[in-house]
Amino acid sequence: MPTRDDAAPSPARPRREPLAWSRAELESRSWFERTSVRAVTFVHARAWAKAPFLVWVHTFTNWFAWRFVGRVLRVEHAERLGAIASERPVVVMANHLTFWDLYILSAVLYRRTGVWRDYYFPVRARFFYENPAGFLLNVLFAGLTMFPPFFQSDVARRLDVEALRILDRVAGRRRALVGFHPEGTRNKTGNPYQLLPARAATKRVLQTARRAGAVVIPIFMNGLDGGMHRTLGKNLLKTGVIHVMIGEPIEPAAFLDEAESAGADPVSRIMDVLHDLAAEERALREAAPESV
C-alpha cells in the first residue's frame, strides 16, 4: 500500500526539457491531429500542466483498473519491485493482450510500491490522436498519458524520429514510468504464450533506458481474454485468475553490453525473458486448473 512519503507527488524539477515537433512535418497532418499533438505535448512539457492529470490517473484510473480486476489478480514475484529506488525512472516491457494492459500494470506497481509515477505510454497516433473518440479516451481514462504518439507511416517517418527523441527526454525524468509493448500490437492469435515478433523500436527503447538511467522491468500478464465484459464478469464472480508475472529487474547498460559482447541480439534476449515468464505462468495455470 502507498506510504505517506511516496503516496503524494513530490515537487517536480523547476524546469523540464523542451518538447517540440517539427512545424513543417506537423503541417502535413490533419488539423485535428496537429491540434491534439500540440495540446498533449504542451501538457507533458510543463509539470504544472501535467500535475492534475497525474492526480486523475493515480486516483480514478488506478482505482477503476483495480476494481475491474482486483478480485482475480495474482501478482507473482512482487518482491522484485522492492529494490527499485522510488526516484529512479522505470521502463516496463510487457506482452500485449488488450488496450488496458499498461493501466492495470501501473495500478499494480503503484499499489505494490506506493510510488507516485510520471507515466508515459507511447501509442500509435492512428486512433488516439487522429480520432476525436480516441483523443477523448486519452483524456478521460488515460489522463493524456498515451504519449508520445507514433505515426508509423513512410510519409511521417521524420515525426517518428522526433517521437523517439521526445521519449529519450521524458524517460529520464524523476519517477518516470515508460510502458512499452515489444510486440507493438495486440496479440489476437488466441494463444497468449505465442508472443508476436518484437518490433525494431525495442532496441531503441532499451538504449533510451540506458541513457535515462532507468531500470527495465519485464512483465508477462495473462487472463485478460474475451473482452472487457468477460473480464468484468470474471472479477464480479471471482472466477478464473489474471496472473501478473514480474521478472527480475534488468540494468539496461549491462544487458546491452553483455549482448554486444556475445554478438547476440538484445531484442531477442528481452523476448526470451518474456517467454520464460510466460512458461512460468503456464505452469502455474496448469497446476491449478480452476484458475483458467
Contacts in CASP RR format, 6 or more apart in sequence:
PFRMAT RR
TARGET T0000
AUTHOR 0000-0000-0000
METHOD contacts of the structure
MODEL  1
MPTRDDAAPSPARPRREPLAWSRAELESRSWFERTSVRAVTFVHARAWAK
APFLVWVHTFTNWFAWRFVGRVLRVEHAERLGAIASERPVVVMANHLTFW
DLYILSAVLYRRTGVWRDYYFPVRARFFYENPAGFLLNVLFAGLTMFPPF
FQSDVARRLDVEALRILDRVAGRRRALVGFHPEGTRNKTGNPYQLLPARA
ATKRVLQTARRAGAVVIPIFMNGLDGGMHRTLGKNLLKTGVIHVMIGEPI
EPAAFLDEAESAGADPVSRIMDVLHDLAAEERALREAAPESV
1 111 0 8 1.000
1 114 0 8 1.000
2 110 0 8 1.000
2 111 0 8 1.000
2 114 0 8 1.000
2 116 0 8 1.000
3 114 0 8 1.000
6 86 0 8 1.000
6 113 0 8 1.000
6 114 0 8 1.000
6 115 0 8 1.000
6 116 0 8 1.000
7 114 0 8 1.000
7 116 0 8 1.000
8 116 0 8 1.000
9 51 0 8 1.000
9 54 0 8 1.000
9 55 0 8 1.000
9 58 0 8 1.000
9 116 0 8 1.000
10 116 0 8 1.000
10 174 0 8 1.000
10 175 0 8 1.000
12 47 0 8 1.000
12 51 0 8 1.000
12 118 0 8 1.000
12 173 0 8 1.000
12 174 0 8 1.000
13 47 0 8 1.000
13 173 0 8 1.000
13 174 0 8 1.000
16 45 0 8 1.000
16 46 0 8 1.000
16 47 0 8 1.000
16 173 0 8 1.000
17 169 0 8 1.000
17 170 0 8 1.000
18 45 0 8 1.000
19 41 0 8 1.000
19 44 0 8 1.000
19 45 0 8 1.000
19 166 0 8 1.000
19 169 0 8 1.000
19 170 0 8 1.000
20 41 0 8 1.000
21 37 0 8 1.000
21 38 0 8 1.000
21 41 0 8 1.000
21 159 0 8 1.000
21 162 0 8 1.000
22 158 0 8 1.000
22 159 0 8 1.000
22 162 0 8 1.000
25 156 0 8 1.000
25 158 0 8 1.000
25 159 0 8 1.000
25 162 0 8 1.000
26 34 0 8 1.000
26 37 0 8 1.000
26 38 0 8 1.000
26 159 0 8 1.000
27 34 0 8 1.000
28 155 0 8 1.000
28 156 0 8 1.000
29 37 0 8 1.000
29 151 0 8 1.000
29 156 0 8 1.000
30 130 0 8 1.000
32 130 0 8 1.000
32 132 0 8 1.000
32 135 0 8 1.000
33 125 0 8 1.000
33 129 0 8 1.000
33 130 0 8 1.000
36 129 0 8 1.000
36 130 0 8 1.000
36 135 0 8 1.000
37 125 0 8 1.000
37 129 0 8 1.000
37 149 0 8 1.000
40 129 0 8 1.000
40 138 0 8 1.000
40 144 0 8 1.000
40 147 0 8 1.000
40 149 0 8 1.000
41 147 0 8 1.000
41 148 0 8 1.000
41 166 0 8 1.000
42 49 0 8 1.000
43 49 0 8 1.000
43 50 0 8 1.000
43 53 0 8 1.000
43 144 0 8 1.000
44 50 0 8 1.000
44 120 0 8 1.000
44 144 0 8 1.000
44 147 0 8 1.000
44 148 0 8 1.000
44 170 0 8 1.000
50 118 0 8 1.000
50 144 0 8 1.000
53 143 0 8 1.000
53 144 0 8 1.000
53 145 0 8 1.000
54 116 0 8 1.000
54 118 0 8 1.000
54 119 0 8 1.000
56 143 0 8 1.000
57 106 0 8 1.000
57 119 0 8 1.000
57 142 0 8 1.000
57 143 0 8 1.000
57 145 0 8 1.000
58 110 0 8 1.000
58 116 0 8 1.000
61 103 0 8 1.000
61 106 0 8 1.000
61 107 0 8 1.000
61 141 0 8 1.000
61 142 0 8 1.000
61 143 0 8 1.000
62 103 0 8 1.000
62 106 0 8 1.000
62 107 0 8 1.000
62 110 0 8 1.000
62 111 0 8 1.000
64 141 0 8 1.000
65 100 0 8 1.000
65 103 0 8 1.000
65 104 0 8 1.000
65 106 0 8 1.000
65 107 0 8 1.000
66 73 0 8 1.000
66 107 0 8 1.000
66 111 0 8 1.000
67 235 0 8 1.000
68 100 0 8 1.000
68 104 0 8 1.000
68 228 0 8 1.000
68 231 0 8 1.000
68 232 0 8 1.000
68 235 0 8 1.000
69 104 0 8 1.000
69 224 0 8 1.000
69 231 0 8 1.000
69 235 0 8 1.000
69 242 0 8 1.000
70 235 0 8 1.000
71 235 0 8 1.000
71 236 0 8 1.000
71 238 0 8 1.000
72 234 0 8 1.000
72 235 0 8 1.000
72 238 0 8 1.000
72 239 0 8 1.000
72 240 0 8 1.000
72 241 0 8 1.000
72 242 0 8 1.000
73 104 0 8 1.000
73 108 0 8 1.000
73 241 0 8 1.000
73 242 0 8 1.000
73 244 0 8 1.000
74 241 0 8 1.000
74 242 0 8 1.000
74 243 0 8 1.000
74 244 0 8 1.000
74 291 0 8 1.000
75 108 0 8 1.000
75 112 0 8 1.000
75 244 0 8 1.000
75 246 0 8 1.000
76 243 0 8 1.000
76 244 0 8 1.000
76 245 0 8 1.000
76 246 0 8 1.000
76 280 0 8 1.000
76 281 0 8 1.000
76 284 0 8 1.000
77 245 0 8 1.000
77 246 0 8 1.000
77 247 0 8 1.000
78 112 0 8 1.000
78 246 0 8 1.000
80 217 0 8 1.000
80 246 0 8 1.000
80 247 0 8 1.000
80 248 0 8 1.000
80 249 0 8 1.000
81 109 0 8 1.000
81 112 0 8 1.000
81 113 0 8 1.000
81 217 0 8 1.000
81 246 0 8 1.000
82 113 0 8 1.000
83 249 0 8 1.000
84 90 0 8 1.000
84 113 0 8 1.000
84 215 0 8 1.000
84 217 0 8 1.000
84 249 0 8 1.000
86 113 0 8 1.000
86 115 0 8 1.000
86 175 0 8 1.000
87 174 0 8 1.000
87 175 0 8 1.000
88 175 0 8 1.000
88 213 0 8 1.000
88 214 0 8 1.000
88 215 0 8 1.000
89 171 0 8 1.000
89 172 0 8 1.000
89 173 0 8 1.000
89 174 0 8 1.000
89 175 0 8 1.000
89 176 0 8 1.000
89 177 0 8 1.000
89 178 0 8 1.000
89 209 0 8 1.000
89 212 0 8 1.000
89 213 0 8 1.000
89 214 0 8 1.000
89 215 0 8 1.000
90 109 0 8 1.000
90 117 0 8 1.000
90 176 0 8 1.000
90 177 0 8 1.000
90 178 0 8 1.000
90 214 0 8 1.000
90 215 0 8 1.000
90 216 0 8 1.000
90 217 0 8 1.000
91 171 0 8 1.000
91 177 0 8 1.000
91 178 0 8 1.000
91 179 0 8 1.000
91 180 0 8 1.000
91 205 0 8 1.000
91 208 0 8 1.000
91 209 0 8 1.000
91 212 0 8 1.000
91 214 0 8 1.000
91 215 0 8 1.000
91 216 0 8 1.000
91 217 0 8 1.000
91 252 0 8 1.000
92 102 0 8 1.000
92 105 0 8 1.000
92 109 0 8 1.000
92 177 0 8 1.000
92 178 0 8 1.000
92 179 0 8 1.000
92 180 0 8 1.000
92 216 0 8 1.000
92 217 0 8 1.000
92 219 0 8 1.000
93 179 0 8 1.000
93 180 0 8 1.000
93 181 0 8 1.000
93 182 0 8 1.000
93 202 0 8 1.000
93 205 0 8 1.000
93 216 0 8 1.000
93 217 0 8 1.000
93 218 0 8 1.000
93 219 0 8 1.000
93 270 0 8 1.000
93 274 0 8 1.000
94 101 0 8 1.000
94 102 0 8 1.000
94 105 0 8 1.000
94 179 0 8 1.000
94 180 0 8 1.000
94 181 0 8 1.000
94 218 0 8 1.000
94 219 0 8 1.000
94 220 0 8 1.000
94 221 0 8 1.000
94 274 0 8 1.000
95 101 0 8 1.000
95 181 0 8 1.000
95 183 0 8 1.000
95 187 0 8 1.000
95 192 0 8 1.000
95 195 0 8 1.000
95 219 0 8 1.000
95 220 0 8 1.000
95 221 0 8 1.000
95 274 0 8 1.000
95 278 0 8 1.000
96 181 0 8 1.000
96 183 0 8 1.000
96 184 0 8 1.000
96 185 0 8 1.000
96 186 0 8 1.000
96 187 0 8 1.000
96 196 0 8 1.000
97 186 0 8 1.000
97 187 0 8 1.000
97 192 0 8 1.000
97 221 0 8 1.000
97 222 0 8 1.000
97 223 0 8 1.000
97 224 0 8 1.000
97 225 0 8 1.000
98 186 0 8 1.000
98 224 0 8 1.000
98 227 0 8 1.000
99 186 0 8 1.000
100 224 0 8 1.000
100 228 0 8 1.000
101 181 0 8 1.000
101 221 0 8 1.000
101 224 0 8 1.000
102 121 0 8 1.000
102 179 0 8 1.000
102 181 0 8 1.000
103 141 0 8 1.000
103 142 0 8 1.000
104 221 0 8 1.000
104 224 0 8 1.000
104 242 0 8 1.000
104 244 0 8 1.000
105 179 0 8 1.000
105 219 0 8 1.000
105 221 0 8 1.000
105 244 0 8 1.000
106 117 0 8 1.000
106 119 0 8 1.000
106 177 0 8 1.000
108 244 0 8 1.000
109 115 0 8 1.000
109 117 0 8 1.000
109 177 0 8 1.000
110 116 0 8 1.000
110 117 0 8 1.000
115 175 0 8 1.000
116 175 0 8 1.000
117 175 0 8 1.000
117 176 0 8 1.000
117 177 0 8 1.000
118 170 0 8 1.000
118 173 0 8 1.000
118 174 0 8 1.000
118 175 0 8 1.000
118 176 0 8 1.000
118 177 0 8 1.000
119 145 0 8 1.000
119 177 0 8 1.000
119 179 0 8 1.000
120 145 0 8 1.000
120 147 0 8 1.000
120 148 0 8 1.000
120 167 0 8 1.000
120 170 0 8 1.000
120 171 0 8 1.000
120 176 0 8 1.000
120 177 0 8 1.000
120 178 0 8 1.000
120 179 0 8 1.000
121 142 0 8 1.000
121 145 0 8 1.000
121 146 0 8 1.000
121 147 0 8 1.000
121 178 0 8 1.000
121 179 0 8 1.000
122 146 0 8 1.000
122 147 0 8 1.000
122 148 0 8 1.000
122 149 0 8 1.000
122 150 0 8 1.000
122 163 0 8 1.000
122 167 0 8 1.000
122 178 0 8 1.000
122 179 0 8 1.000
122 180 0 8 1.000
123 138 0 8 1.000
123 146 0 8 1.000
123 147 0 8 1.000
123 149 0 8 1.000
123 150 0 8 1.000
124 149 0 8 1.000
124 150 0 8 1.000
124 151 0 8 1.000
124 152 0 8 1.000
125 149 0 8 1.000
125 150 0 8 1.000
125 151 0 8 1.000
125 152 0 8 1.000
126 151 0 8 1.000
126 152 0 8 1.000
127 133 0 8 1.000
127 134 0 8 1.000
128 134 0 8 1.000
128 135 0 8 1.000
128 137 0 8 1.000
128 138 0 8 1.000
128 146 0 8 1.000
128 149 0 8 1.000
129 135 0 8 1.000
129 138 0 8 1.000
129 149 0 8 1.000
138 144 0 8 1.000
138 145 0 8 1.000
138 146 0 8 1.000
147 170 0 8 1.000
148 163 0 8 1.000
148 166 0 8 1.000
148 167 0 8 1.000
148 170 0 8 1.000
149 163 0 8 1.000
150 160 0 8 1.000
150 163 0 8 1.000
150 201 0 8 1.000
151 159 0 8 1.000
151 160 0 8 1.000
151 163 0 8 1.000
152 160 0 8 1.000
164 201 0 8 1.000
164 204 0 8 1.000
164 208 0 8 1.000
167 178 0 8 1.000
167 205 0 8 1.000
167 208 0 8 1.000
168 208 0 8 1.000
168 211 0 8 1.000
168 212 0 8 1.000
170 176 0 8 1.000
170 178 0 8 1.000
171 178 0 8 1.000
171 208 0 8 1.000
171 209 0 8 1.000
171 211 0 8 1.000
171 212 0 8 1.000
171 214 0 8 1.000
172 211 0 8 1.000
172 212 0 8 1.000
172 213 0 8 1.000
172 214 0 8 1.000
176 212 0 8 1.000
176 214 0 8 1.000
178 205 0 8 1.000
178 208 0 8 1.000
178 209 0 8 1.000
178 214 0 8 1.000
180 202 0 8 1.000
180 205 0 8 1.000
182 198 0 8 1.000
182 199 0 8 1.000
182 202 0 8 1.000
182 267 0 8 1.000
182 270 0 8 1.000
182 271 0 8 1.000
182 274 0 8 1.000
183 195 0 8 1.000
183 196 0 8 1.000
183 197 0 8 1.000
183 198 0 8 1.000
183 199 0 8 1.000
184 196 0 8 1.000
184 198 0 8 1.000
184 199 0 8 1.000
185 196 0 8 1.000
187 194 0 8 1.000
187 195 0 8 1.000
187 196 0 8 1.000
189 196 0 8 1.000
190 225 0 8 1.000
192 222 0 8 1.000
192 223 0 8 1.000
192 225 0 8 1.000
192 278 0 8 1.000
193 222 0 8 1.000
193 278 0 8 1.000
193 279 0 8 1.000
193 282 0 8 1.000
195 271 0 8 1.000
195 274 0 8 1.000
195 275 0 8 1.000
195 278 0 8 1.000
198 267 0 8 1.000
198 268 0 8 1.000
198 270 0 8 1.000
198 271 0 8 1.000
200 267 0 8 1.000
202 267 0 8 1.000
202 270 0 8 1.000
203 266 0 8 1.000
203 267 0 8 1.000
206 216 0 8 1.000
206 252 0 8 1.000
206 255 0 8 1.000
206 256 0 8 1.000
206 266 0 8 1.000
206 267 0 8 1.000
206 270 0 8 1.000
207 252 0 8 1.000
207 256 0 8 1.000
208 214 0 8 1.000
209 215 0 8 1.000
209 216 0 8 1.000
209 252 0 8 1.000
210 252 0 8 1.000
210 253 0 8 1.000
210 256 0 8 1.000
213 252 0 8 1.000
213 253 0 8 1.000
214 252 0 8 1.000
215 249 0 8 1.000
215 250 0 8 1.000
215 251 0 8 1.000
215 252 0 8 1.000
216 249 0 8 1.000
216 250 0 8 1.000
216 251 0 8 1.000
216 252 0 8 1.000
216 255 0 8 1.000
216 270 0 8 1.000
217 246 0 8 1.000
217 247 0 8 1.000
217 249 0 8 1.000
217 250 0 8 1.000
218 247 0 8 1.000
218 248 0 8 1.000
218 250 0 8 1.000
218 270 0 8 1.000
218 273 0 8 1.000
218 274 0 8 1.000
218 277 0 8 1.000
219 244 0 8 1.000
219 245 0 8 1.000
219 246 0 8 1.000
219 247 0 8 1.000
219 277 0 8 1.000
220 243 0 8 1.000
220 244 0 8 1.000
220 245 0 8 1.000
220 247 0 8 1.000
220 274 0 8 1.000
220 277 0 8 1.000
220 278 0 8 1.000
220 280 0 8 1.000
220 281 0 8 1.000
221 242 0 8 1.000
221 243 0 8 1.000
221 244 0 8 1.000
221 245 0 8 1.000
222 242 0 8 1.000
222 243 0 8 1.000
222 245 0 8 1.000
222 278 0 8 1.000
222 281 0 8 1.000
222 285 0 8 1.000
223 231 0 8 1.000
223 240 0 8 1.000
223 241 0 8 1.000
223 242 0 8 1.000
223 243 0 8 1.000
224 231 0 8 1.000
224 242 0 8 1.000
225 231 0 8 1.000
231 242 0 8 1.000
233 239 0 8 1.000
234 240 0 8 1.000
234 242 0 8 1.000
240 290 0 8 1.000
240 291 0 8 1.000
240 292 0 8 1.000
241 285 0 8 1.000
241 288 0 8 1.000
241 291 0 8 1.000
241 292 0 8 1.000
243 281 0 8 1.000
243 284 0 8 1.000
243 285 0 8 1.000
243 291 0 8 1.000
245 277 0 8 1.000
245 278 0 8 1.000
245 280 0 8 1.000
245 281 0 8 1.000
247 273 0 8 1.000
247 277 0 8 1.000
250 273 0 8 1.000
255 266 0 8 1.000
255 269 0 8 1.000
256 266 0 8 1.000
258 264 0 8 1.000
259 265 0 8 1.000
259 266 0 8 1.000
259 269 0 8 1.000
260 266 0 8 1.000
284 291 0 8 1.000
285 291 0 8 1.000
285 292 0 8 1.000
END
